[in-house]
Structure formats: structure tokens, C-alpha cells
Amino acid sequence: MTAILGISAFYHDSAAALIVDGNLVAAAQEERFTRKKHDAAFPTNAADYCLQEAGISHSDLDYVVFYEKPFVKFERLLETYLLYAPSGFRSFIKAIPIWLKEKLFISRHIRKAIGKDTKAKLVFVEHHESHAASAFFPSPFEEAAILTLDGVGEWCTTSWGVGKANQIELMSQLTFPHSLGLLYSAFTYHCGFKVNSGEYKLMGLAPYGKPVYADRIRDHLMDIKPDGSFWMDMQYFNYCQGLTMTNQRFSELFGMPPRKSESELEQRHMDMAASVQLITEEIVLATARHIHQETGQKNLVLAGGVALNCVANGRLLREGPFENIWIQPAAGDAGGALGGAQFVWHQLLKNDRTVTPPIDSQVGSLLGPEFTNEQITEYLDTVNATYTRCESAADLTSRVAGLLCEEKVVGWFQGRMEYGPRALGARSIIGDPRSPQMQSVMNLKIKYRESFRPFAPIVRKEEASTWFEIDTNHESPYMLIVAPVARQKRVSLTEEERRTLEEATDLRDRVNVARSEIPAVTHVDYSARLQTVDDVRNPRLHQLLSRFLVQTGCPILVNTSFNVRGEPIVCTPEDAYQCFLATEMDVLVMEDCILLKTENDSGKSREERERHLAKFSPD
């Protein structure tokens, strides 16, 4: 037996992943256990879970792999500070103590975590090699072009290459400070969202604006080449040496200061979002065309934080030169733990790789903890919860489909927890997409988040091309592709509704304009971030969609992550139950158990909701 534990830590979304004899046994982010969103601490809990899932101990580990090379990253940090000295002194004195205490000597943390009794070898893989490995090795392709894009690893910010059989080769890269991920984060910061977590908010805001600043970006911020490479003018940015992403020159260029968090969103912020989104899509498409020309591959795999930009992914699938694309579900730094482990198994140890297209080896990215009915009912009994336990999956899905038809909002807790940022039907909140009120209800009463943010549809794979503009040969099992809603499913708008979509200053007014037969999952530009569901990766969710189809003629449900704003996705039955009580969710389904809010609505739960409303009030 060969056991390889991959670790990513200390930057964003620490995680652990375990491979045993080449099989991906378990993977999870530390935040799900500590309940600290984007927890960057060493993933002790996640690692312990992975070992427990495999039934082994630390002493059984053969390799522990860290997803990047800290000394090379520290070299980049020092060189950058020296280049900009003395202007970066404040940032320097804040960063260096943390590096010297934690980040630089990661081997000490690993040895301490795995104990003295293990003889596991420590391996450090380059950051973008980890991304590339996470993109190619689990993919359903025997060979493919590889593209990785993020903020920055050690020095690299973008890389591309080729994967064949059990080996990958990176052929070209773009280096710091020229970074598509950092460009996007700079606009995220300037529009008032948190860097490294608010980028998806910027992407969701973009359709409300027009790319009126795109030429300004091209003319002043970047020199973009035909092959997708670019040079950035650092006079407008502050991330090399400061504690902010942009500077005064950037503010003067766009005629606005950074927006204060939680302040009112204005049309100019929407236009900024639309502009940088367009530039991002253009660069991704140009890069992909260049890679296709250079490699001649028909398949493309992607990873890195920018690969979570599902709008760009959708354009790449529709307009790009590749026949097929596959995106690592945990494309950000969390996925580096998986990539590092697989890099060692295939690249270094040269073990064979088995490919079974069209299904990948990511196991639906359902790699986290699961709980039995007995564990769930034991917990519910300790808190005196009222519930009904169904006798069969058919009975359960039929009942839940009926509740969804009544426009009930349902917490759906089934099987193993997802690995990565998306809820894929294991820890989800679901609803009826036909309801015009569902988006605002979920945003304001369940998620306690910004009203403009769209929700994603989950759709039976069989009907996806009927409801969305996606080829029958393509799928989106990990909610990483945006596709337009099919034209035959759209509704005609009145002149007043058109004016509202174009002119309303309150985004809630725009959101409330129904644009299709499934308004709750249709964004203002008729797009949808869809997840296709099949009966192999998630049979129970597929059965629920089938029941809903029989009852309504619609094979689609609203899907959003099971959490409230500011908190990680729920992991345990206790997490789910407490979230159920603390929101205006109508139903909680945990494995075979159904709980109704009307039967569990105590004074305590109302107090919980009021406290959460105060804590997570939306913009």
C-alpha cells in the first residue's frame, strides 16, 4: 500500500487530500471543520478526516506533499520588497514575521502534525505544477492541453503545457507581477469586495453593467498580445508593495475611489465589473487559441483560481477551439492538495493512469464526510427535533418534490460533502426555479446576502440542452460553466420591464423582472451557471429532479450552497440543523429524515434568525 497525503495551507482555503494506491479516497477544506470561512491554518482537521476515511494512521503515510515551494515564494517576496523599497515597508513588517513563524518552515508544521512515528517522505511541488496535476490527472482525457491561471504561486501566474498518459509537461509561463488573477482581484477590491473571496461577486455583478472601461484597461493598464500574454503597467497597482490592490493613480484613471464595503453599488461599479470581465474572457480565449495552435490537442483542462470564472469558461466552451474542456472542481488553492498528491503518484513514482471517459476520476468531487441515518437521528433526538423518517428513496424524493412544488425552500443534506467551493447537491439549499420570488427570498431570508447575486440551476443531464444553450455532447457536472437559457424558454418583456432592466438603480428591481420560464435561475443577461446531474455521480439528486419533472414538467431546481453569508458550507448534521433554525428555511432533509420548520419553530429558533439577520444583513 502507498498512501500519499497532499496539503495546501497558509494562504487561502487550506485543504488536505489523500490518495491510496492511486485511488482518491478523501479530500476536504479545513474551513468546513473549524467553521472559519476560508481558513488558512494548517489543515489538521481535514488531514485527520482523510486518514480516518481510509482507515489508516499517520504512521501508514508514505509521502506528505506540500502544494508549493515556500523558499522560492519567499525569494519572490524579498525581491519584490527590495525592488519597491522603501515604499513597501508597512507591508514588509506585517508579512515577514508571519513568514518566519509559519509559512517558511512548513516542514516543521508537517512533521509536528503527522507525528514522530511516521517515516513519510516530504515532497514540495511547484504551485502551478500542483494546479496542472489537479487539472489533468483526474480528467477523463488520455491526453490534453493544460492551462493554469491564478493570482500567483511562487513566481508563475499563468502556465500551459500538455498532459499525456501519466505525465505532464509545462512549456510556457507568465510571471509575477503580470497576473490575470491579480488584475481581477484589483477590480474586486476597487468595487468594494473582499479579495480572494469576492471575485465571484464581481462576476455576478458584471451583467448589470456595460464594458465602457474596457478600452481604458487596454490602453493604460495592460499591453495584451495576440497569444493572450500581457504586460501590466504597475504604476496603477499597489499589490507588489502595499496593503491595497490599487492606488491613487488607478482611482484617477477610472474617476472613482475604492468603494467602501457594504456601501451602495452604483452603475459605475457595475460597468467596472463588466469591463474587467470582458477583458478576462478575451485573454482566456486568446490564450486557449494559442495553446491549441501550439499543441494540436483537442481537449483542454484548466485549474487555478481564474478557472472558477464560469462565465469565461462558458465562452471558452462555445467559442474556443477545443472540442472538450474539463475544469478541476476545486480549482483554487484547495485543489493544490489533490494536485500535489497526484503529481507524486503519477509524475514522480510513474504509476499508470486509468482513464474511463466520459466520467472523470474525481468521484463527483463528493469526497468529504458523510453521516448515516443512525448518526443523524441520534443527534436530532438529543435536541428534541421533530422529524419524519422515510422508508425509501422513492418515498423521500416524492415527498420533497411535492414540498418544492409548494415553493418551500429545502435544505438538502445527502451523502459525502463536496470538495471545492460549489455545492453540488450534497450540502445544498434547493427551491422551485419557476417562482419569480425565489431568488429574492433565498438571498434575503435564507442566505442573508446581496440581492443582485444569481442562483444556479441544477438540471437533469438528459434535458440540459433543451433548457440551456449547451451541446448535447457537453456537460457541466461541477457548476463551472455558464450557458444562456434556451431562447424558447425565455419570455417576452414589456417596454416597462426593459426600461427597468436598463435603468433601475435598485438592483432588486432588476432582479424581480422575470426573463424566462425559470426566473429564479436566469440572470439579467439570460445566462445561468448550470450544473448537469446524472444518475452515476449523484443518483438521489437525479431521482429528485426526475420526481419534480413528473410533477411539474420542469427538470430543474434552484441550487445554492447550504450556508449563510459569512459562514462555510455546512459539514455535519449539527451544522445543518443550526443553519435550518437560524434562517427562514422551510424544510430540512438529512438522508432519509425530513424536518418541517412549522414543527420545529421554537422561540429559540426565532431568536437565532434575528441574530443572524443582524449579523449578515445584505447590501
N, C-alpha and C positions, 0 to 999 in steps of 0.2 A: 504494500500500500504506500502511495505517495500522497501526502497531504500538503497543500500549499495555501497559506493564508495571505491574502492581499489586504493592504492597509492604505487608506488615504486619510490624512489628518492635518490639522493646524491652519487650514486656510478657509475652507468653506465646505460644509456638509461632509464631515468626516464619516468614513464608512469602512466596513470590512466585508470581504468575500472569501469563500472557501471552495477550493477545488480538491476533490479526492479522486485520484486515478483518472484525471481528465474530466470528471463529471462535476458540473456546477451544482453544489449541494445547497448553499445558502448565501445570502447577501443582504445587508441592511445598513441603513444610515443610523448614526448614533443619536440623532435628534429624536427618533421615534421612541427611544428608551428613556432618555433624560427629560423629554418634553421641552427642550430648549431649541427653538427653531433655528435651523442652520448651525447646529452645534459643531464647533470646530475642534473640540477637545479630542484627545486620543480616544479612539472608539473601543474602549474596554468592554462596554456592554454589548455592542454589536459583534465583537470578536467572540465573546463568551457564548452568545447565542449561536453563532455559526458552528462552533465546536460542539455545542450541545445538540444541535440539529443532526450533526454527523455521528454523534455518539463517541467522540474521541476527546482526548485531553490535550493540553499544551505540549506534553511530552511526546505526543504522537506526530507533531508537526515536523516536516522535513525542510520546508522553506517558509520564511516570512518575507514578503515582498513589499517594499515601500514604493509608491507610485511616482516618485521623482527623486532627483539628486539634490539634497539640501545644500551641499557645499557649493555646487555650481550656481544654484539660485542665490546663495549668499554673496557669491562673487559678483553676480549681476547687480545686486542691491548696492554693494560697496562702490562698484564702478560708477553706477548712476549717481549716487550721492556725491562722489568726488567730482564728477563732471559738472554738476549743478551747484557745488559748494560756492558760497556759504548759504545759498537761498533755501536749501533743504534741511537746515539744522533742526528745526522743530520736528519735522517728520523723522529725522535720523535718531534723535534722542528718544523718540517714542517707540521706534521699531527695533532698534538694536538690543535693548535689554530683553525683549521677548524672544528675539532670535537666539541670544546667548543662553537664555534659560531653558527654552523649549525646542525651538524649531531646528536649530543647527545640529544638536546632538540627539537626533531621533533614535539612533541605535540604543541609547540608554533607556529611552521610554519603552522601546520594543522588548529589550531584554528584561526589563522590570515587569512588563505586562505578561510575558509568556513564562516567566519564572526561570530559575537557575537549573531546573532539572531537564530542560529541553536542550537538544543539540541542533536545533533548527538553524540552517544557514540563512544569513540575512542577505537580501539582494535589493539593490536600488536601481530602478528602471527610470529612464528619462521620461519626463512628464508627457510629451507628445507621443512617445513610443507606447506608453500606457493607454493613451486615448486611441491610438491606431490599433492596438491589440484588442481593445474592448469593442472596436467597430468591426474588425474583420473576423476574428476567431469565432464569435458566436453567430455570425451571419449565415444565411442559407446558401452562400456562394462558394464554389470551389476556388474561384479567383475573382478579384475585383480591384478597382482603383480605390484608394483610401484618401479621404480628406478630413483633416482635423483643424478646427478653428476655435480659439478661445481668447481669454484676456492675455495671459502669458504663463508659460511654465517656468523653465529655468531662463532661457533666452527666447525660445521659439514661441511664436504666436499663431502661426499657420504652418501646416506641413501637408505634403501629399506624397503618395507613393503607390505601391502595388502589393497586394497580398495574393499568394498562391499556395494552395495546399496548407502546409503548417508553418509557413514563413512569411514575414512581412519585410518590406524594404522601403524606407522613406527616402525620397530622391531630391526633394527641394523643400525649402522653408523660408518663412518670413520671420524677422526677429524684432524684438523689443527695441524702441518703443512703438513701432508701427504695428498696430493691432486693431483688427475689426471688432473684437470683443471689447476692447477698451474705448474705442470710438463710441460704440453703442452705450457703454456704461457712462461715458461722459454726458451724453444726451439724457440718459436716465437720471443722472444726478441733477442736471440743469433743469429738468422738468419736475423736480421735487420728489423723486422716488429714491428708495434706498439701493445703492449699488450692490450688486451680487445677489439681489433678491427681487428687485423691482423692474428688471428688464422686461419681464413678461407683461407687466402693467403697461409699459411704454408700447409694446407690440399691440396690446388690446386697445390702446388709445389712438393708434395711428389711423385707423379707418375713419375716425371722426374729423380728420384734418386733410389738408392738401399739401403736396410736397413743394411748397413755394420756396423753401430754403435749400432745395437740392443743389441748385447751381452755385449757391453761396458755399456749400460744403465742398463741391468740386473745385471751385475757383480759389478758395482760401485755405481750407483745412487739409485737402488731400490732392495728390497727383496720382490718378488711377491709370494704370497701364492696361492695354488690351487683354493681357493674360490674367487680369484680376489682381496682380500685385500692386502695391501702392506705397507712397511715401507720405507721411503726415507731418505737417508744419507744427512743431512743438511749441511755437510761440503762443498758441491758443489753448494749450493744455497745461495742467498743473500736477498730473499724477506721477510724474517722474520724481519730483522733489517735494511736493506739498501734501497737505491733508485733504485737499479737494481735487475733483477731477478736472474742473475748468477754471479759468482765471478771468480777470477783468477784460482782457482783450477779446476773449470769447464772448463775454456779455455785450461788449460794444459792437461786435460783428453782427449779432442777432438782435440787438436793440432791446435786450431784457436781462435783468439779473436772474440768478437761480431762483426758481420758485421755492417758497417755504413749504415744507411738508405739511399736508392737511389743509393748505390754503386753497382757494377756489381755482379750478382749472379753467384757463381761458383758451380761446381759439388759437392763439399763437403757440401755446404748448402742444395742442393737437397737431398743428402744422409742423412743428419741430419733430414730433414723433413720426409723422407721415414722411417727412423728408429723410431722416436717418434710416427709416425702414426701407425706403426705396433704394437708397444708396447701398444698404446691406444686401438687398436682393440682387442688385446689379453686380456687385462684387462676387457674390456666391455663384451666380450664373456664369460670369466671365471666367472665374477660376475653374469651374466644372468643365466648361468647354475646352479650356486649355489642357486640363488633365486628360480629357477624353482624346484629344488630338495627340497628346504625347504618349499615352499608354495603349490606346486602341481597345480598352476594356469596355464591355457592355454593361457591367454592374458597377455601382458606386456605393461605398459605405462611409458613414460620417460619425464623428464624435467631437467632443469639446463643447463648451457652453453655448457657442453660437449655433450648434446643430440643434438646439432646443427651439430655435426660431422657426416655428412650424409654418409660418406664412412664406418664408423664403424656401423652406423645404417643399411646399406645395407648388411653388413656381418652378422649382428645380425638377420636380417630377413631371409637370405638364410641359415645360418649355425647354428643359435641358436635353443634352444629347444621349443620356444614359437610358437604357431600356428599363432598368430596375435600380432602386435605391433602398438601402437599409440603414436605419439610424439607431444607434445604441440608446435604449430607453433611459438609462442613467448616463446621459451624455456629458454631464458636468464632472466636477472633480470626484464626486462619489463613485462614478463609474471607473475611475482610475484604479480603485482597489481591485475590481474584477479584471481590468486590463492587465495590471501588473502580474497577477496570478497566472493568467492565461499566457502572458508573454514568457514566463518561466517554463510552463508546461510544454508549450509548442516550440517557441523560438530557441530557448536555451537547452532544454532537455531533448528537443527534436522528436517529441512524440507525435504520432499520426493524428490527423484530424478527420473526423467523420462528418460528412455533410448530407443532410436529408431534406433537400428542397421540396416544397417551398417553405417548410417550417424551420425556423432557426433553432438554436440550442439554448436560448435564453429562458425557456420554460415559461413563456408569457410574462417574464420578469416578476413572477409571483414567487419570491424567494425568501420572504420574511416569515415571522412566526404565524402559526395557526392554532386554533383552540377548538377542542371537542365540545359537543353538546353538553357533556357532563361537566366540563370546566365552566362553561357559560352558565348553566342552570345553578351550579353551586354558588357562583358569585351572585347571581340575581336573587337567590334565596337569602343570602346574607344581608342584602339591602332591602328585603321585603318588596321586591318588584313584582308587579302583576304581569304575567305573560301567558301565551298560548304556545304549546309545542306541537308542531305539525307532524303528521305521521309519515309523510313522504315529500320528496322534492316537488312532485307534481301538485300536491295539495298546497304546499308553500307558495310556489310561483303563481298558481291560480289566484290565491287569496291576495298576494301582493299586487298582482296585475289589476285586480279589482279595486284595491285601495288607490293605486296610481290613477285609475280612471276617474276617481273622485277628487283628483287634484291634491292628493295627500303628498307631502314631502317625506321621503323614506330614507332613513339611514340604513345602508346595506353593508353588512359585515360578514364576509364569507371567505373561508379558505385562508391561504397564505397572503400575508401583507405584501404590497408592491415594493419593488426596489426601484428607486428613481423618484422624480418629483411629481409624476402624474398618478392620479387614482385611476385604476384600470378595471374597476368592478369588483375589487376585494374589500377596499375601505372607501366606499363611495356614498355620496348623497344623490339620490335619483328622484326624478319627477316627470310629469307629463309635458312633452315638448310642445304640444298643441295649445297649451294655455298661454294666452297673451300676458298674464300676470306672473308667470312662473319665474322669469328672470329677476324681476324686481323683488319678488317675495323671497327668493333664495338669497339674493345679495343683501337685502336689508334686514331680514328676520332670521336667517339661518347663518349666513357667512359673516354678517356684520362687516361688509367691505364696500369698496367703491361701486356706485351704482352702474357705471359705464361698462364694467367688465363682463364679457360674454361667457356663456357656459358652453360646454362641449356636448355634442350628441354621441351616444353610443348607438350603433346600428348593426343589425344582423348583416354579416358579410354578404349574404345572398342578395340583399336588397340595396346595398350601398350605392351601386351605380344608377339605380332608379331614382334615388332621392338626392344624390350629390354628383357633381361632375368629376367622377373618378372612374378610370378604366376598369373593366371587369377583371383584368389580369393583375390589378394592383390592390393592395390592402393597406390599412393603417392601424395595426393592432396595438400600437403604443401611443396613440393620440399625438403623433408628431407630424401630421400632415394637415394643412388647411386646404379645403376644397370649396368651390362655390356650390351653393344649393342649386339643384337642378331647376332649369327655367320653368318647367311645367309645374313645379311645386311652389313657385313664387306667386304672390298676389299683386293685383294692380293697386297702385296708390292714388289717392285723390290729390288734387293740387295742394290742398292744405297740408296733407301728410308730407308731400315732397318739400314744401317750404319748411315744415318742422324739422325734417331730416337735415336740411341745408343751413337753417338759420337759428334754430333754437339754441339759446345759451346754456340752458339747463340740460345736461346730458340725459337726465331721466326722461325728459320729454322725447328725446330722440329714441331712446331705448324702447319706449312704450308704443312706438309705431310698428305694427305687425307687418312684416315684409314677406312672409311665406306661410305655408300651412303648418310650419313648425317654428313659430316666432321665438320661442324661448331659447333656441339654439342658433338663430340666424342673426349674424352681426349686421351692422348698418350697411356694410358693403356686400351683403348677401353671402358672406363667407361663413364657414363653420369648421371648427377644429375637431375633426371626427375621429372616432375610434371604431374600427370594424371588429365585430365579435364573432368568433366561430365556436363550434362545439368541441374543439380539441383543446384550446388554451383555457377556455372558461365555459364549461358545459352548463353550469347552473345559470349563469347570467344569460347565456344564449337561450336557455329554456324560458327564462322570464320574458325576454324580448319576444319570443315566439308566442307566449300566452297573451302578451299585450297586443301583439299583431292580430291574433284571433279576435280579441275583444274590441279592438278599435280600428283595425285596418292600417295601423301605423307600426312599423318595426323599429321604432326609435324611442330612446329615453334621454332625458337630460342627465348628465353625469358631471359631478364636481367632487372634489376631494372631501373626505369625511373629517372636517376640522372647521374651526372658526378662524377668522383673520388673526394673524399673530401667533398661531399655535401650529405645531406639526400635525400631520395626518395621524389619526388615532392608530394605536397598535393593539391594545388589549381590550377585553370586554369592559373593564372598568373605565378606560378612556372613552369608549363608545357610549356607555351608559351616561357618564357625566356630561358629555357633549350633548346627548339627547335631552337631558334635563335642562341644560343651560341655554338651549335655543328653542325656537318655536317649531321644531321638527315634529311632525305628526306621528310618525311610525318609526320604530327601530326593529330591524330584522337581523338577528345574530344566529348564523347557521339555521337551525330549524325553529328557532324561537321568535315569536312576533310580540312586540310590546306596543301598546297604543298610548299616546300622550294623555288621552282622556281618562285612562285608568291609572296613570302614574303621575298626574299633575298635582303634586303636593305644594303646600306653601313654600317649602324649601326650594323646589324647582323654579317657582316664580321668582324667588329672591336671587337664585343663580342667574336667571335670564337678565334681570335688571342689572346685576353686577357686570355681566358680560356686555350688555348694551352700553354701559358707561365706559367700559374698558376698550371696546372695539367699535366705537361709533364711526361710521363711514364718512368719507369726504363729503 
